[in-house]
């Protein structure tokens, strides 16, 4: 197992442990830290293991951080003008 995959597994484990701890801000500060660490880690995994493993790790990270992804999608829809106007 490559170093990048070991670091990705540590990231996933720490993300799950952080989610179990109580938080006053609904875990948003922890999500920002995980995103800031996860983006370069995703690039490192993709560089060492190829794009398919990188895509799998991206999907796994998005499942862990699903609320920031949902807010990003809502924000992007609002900016593009294709919101739910029906």
Secondary structure, 3 states (H helix, E strand, C coil): CCHHHHHHHHHHHHHHHHHHCCCCCCCHHHHHHHHHHHHHHHHHHHHHHCHHHHHHHHHHHHHHCHHHHHHHHHHHHHHHCCCCCC
